[in-house]
Amino acid sequence: MMPLRVAVLGGGRSSEHEVSLASAGSVRAGLERAGHSVVAIEIGRDGVWRRDGRGIAFETGGAFERGGGFERGGGFEQADVVFPVLHGPFGEDGTVQGLLECIDVPYVGAGVLASALCMNKVLFKDLMAHAGVPQVEYRGVTAEHYASDPATVLARVAGLGLPVFVKPARLGSSVGIVRVADAGQLPAALDTAFEHDPLAIVEAASTGLEVECSVLGNTDPVASDPGEVLLGSGEAGWYDYEAKYSPGGMELIVPARLPAHVLARIRELAVDTFRRVECSGLARVDFFVEGEDVLVNELNTMPGFTETSVFARLFEASGIAYPELLDRLVALALERHAEESRYRR
């Protein structure tokens, strides 16, 4: 496609700030290799948006002209599309997407609804359960309910058996997750989750393989070859923060070492889940595979985005190099914006 000027957002207010900066740096470099020019915008932990170290502001209705790019002074300065490489709350949860919708800016990735829904692990699993999508058993727990009636909450969670994983419901990158192998550890694990989020999710452990599958597209999405996650030499024994971001913490085998019909089922479920939550642009869908059973775990609307992150590696193994992948994503963003603009006059 013709060269574009792309505003890349990185950082953000969440605990995944540093991960986002790493992703944004890789995206900027990849876009430049694809022939595009880049405007780098960093969102600080304080919530201030900065370009070249200077704060920027926006005016609703005045930051974007159809066909003309962003007006000078709006912070984006003649950019054609925004790439919000933001992870976690205040970026991946629909908030920034809502801002960009309000000022009528094309942007890469999921819209407001899908972003907010998939960030909330409890609501996502509730939707999957309602649709009959196979997944591990789970319980949602609020800090308020736990504080007022801990015995009832613990009894309800006990029905999942052991071990279980206790997680903040609206964070990513395995932040705040605790594996619980003994019932006596549950209170402390819930307290840890509530340090990050007043809503926690407790999930039954799966004995299956961890498999991940990337999805690309809008109305006609395609799935990558699924990849099998193997843990490195870490002591945790599960896919925690250290395994994800430490050298040698994990190994990705593509395609996953599974029968062809199981791989096909993973790709089918990845696309089905993508469509079910009305996602667009991109996603990474995570699974557990227990023999012939494929269980959906979660969908990440803006997964880690370095060139060596799972999302990009899966598509590279499927024949789409990193710069081409980024090129397709900005094209998909413009395509979706043009289509949706037909109904927003």
Number of C-alpha atoms within 10 A of each C-alpha: 11 8 13 20 20 24 23 25 28 27 27 30 18 22 19 19 20 15 20 29 22 16 25 26 18 18 24 24 16 21 24 19 15 19 15 19 17 20 19 19 24 24 22 16 14 9 13 14 21 17 15 10 9 11 14 15 12 15 11 12 11 12 23 25 15 11 7 10 18 20 15 12 13 15 22 27 17 21 23 23 23 24 24 24 28 32 32 26 21 16 25 31 27 22 16 20 24 16 14 20 16 13 16 19 23 25 27 26 29 27 24 20 15 24 28 22 22 24 25 21 24 22 15 20 25 16 16 19 14 9 10 9 16 17 20 16 16 20 19 21 23 16 17 11 13 17 10 10 10 14 11 12 17 16 10 13 22 16 12 17 14 16 15 23 20 27 28 29 26 23 25 24 19 16 18 23 23 22 21 20 14 11 14 9 12 21 13 13 20 27 18 18 24 19 12 18 17 18 22 28 23 28 23 21 19 18 10 14 18 21 27 29 29 28 27 25 22 21 13 9 17 17 25 27 24 30 26 22 18 17 20 18 11 15 10 14 11 16 18 20 16 18 22 20 14 11 10 13 18 20 16 18 15 21 18 20 14 16 10 11 10 18 21 15 13 28 22 14 21 29 23 14 20 30 16 13 18 17 29 26 26 25 25 25 27 20 26 23 20 13 12 11 14 21 21 23 21 21 28 24 29 27 25 25 24 22 19 14 15 22 27 24 23 27 22 19 16 15 13 16 17 24 21 16 19 23 22 17 22 24 20 23 24 18 15 21 18 13 11 11 13 8 7 7 5
